[in-house]
Amino acid sequence: MRKKSIVSAGLLLFLVLTSVFAINTSKIDVVRGKETLADTDTVIIEEFLSDAFTEILAQTDFSDIAAMRNTIVSKSTATIPSGQILYGPKYISAVQTEIANALKTANALTDESRKTILTTNLLILINDLSSIETSKMSLDYLQNSYVVVRYWAVNSLANSNIVSQLNAGSEDIRKNIAQKLLNVAKTEQSPEILILLVRFAAELKDSTANDILSTIAQKRIDLYLAWQANDEMVDEAILKSLTDRTKIDTDNAKIMTKYFSTLYSLVIQKYALGSETNKNGLVTVIVQAEKYVQMFIPDWNGNFKRAIEKSGSAGLLAEHDSLFGSASAAGRLPAAAGFDYGKNTDGSVNNAPPTLSKPLTEKTQVETPAENNQPAQK
């Protein structure tokens, strides 16, 4: 009798846990397989999502919320192509309502940790659904105090799926989102978020993308000149994005190439001047970025890497002057792209990129507090 009671108790516990951590997907799966939808099918979609978001709001663990989030995404498409025409919009409309309500609930929470976990998961869900209309809900979180929240807010608006939709869609929507992300670029310090922004700008078919790229590139240039640049791998992403941008917007290729030249020059100068800060990172950027030079000068054959390996700083600076220019002669890259670095005080053309002078001691940037500084893993 005791054994039977134990078994019954175990079965009851299993049923309770099942009801807490799982929802029935059989009805929604039937709807996903239909070509046409009735009003009752719409109700099934809404009920499924209502149950799913009830589960999300009941959880406190990131992984439990993530599991339900993945379930929601997995049911967002029909199982037959012909059914997606009706199913997709109805599902997205219903999920938008649930996300909006869940975000309101999250914003009202007083427990900061729980609020951040829930908000982050909802933004990741928005990101994974890859719908422009849904992604607009992330706009309110672009200036959030937590880097993890800002990261997913930006990513949900800047990922490649959204960029493709923006490029094919309304110019007004494209410009509005690009302007919002330009505002982020002006203030953002997180290297991970800056990388998202430059990759977005490299692909977007809108002139505001040039402003995003130039804003971030100039920000990094200024940090190098002040000896405050850390996180050098950001620069590899910027250099690649500047290169990619010249293919999309040929009318502004000259200015993008000038930013490329100036930033790349400063990375090399910092290494050649004997920087004690992240020398390996600097070398990686220098070597990785060489392949982008071939976009502008096809016969460029990796002179920087060879100079680092064989002749040290002196040889590296000689190759630097050959490519980017010096006080005495224009470099191959400015000559090929048709730009210079402005005017000298006497009115003559300045052929040399900004010169980095080594200070007595290198400065470092103030880091964002560790607890707010890392994007969450999915």
Helices and strands as residue ranges (DSSP letters): H 2-21, H 26-32, H 39-58, H 62-74, G 81-83, H 84-107, H 112-129, H 132-135, G 136-141, H 147-158, H 160-168, H 171-187, H 191-203, H 208-225, H 233-248, G 250-252, H 253-272, H 279-296, H 303-310, H 312-324, H 332-337, G 370-372
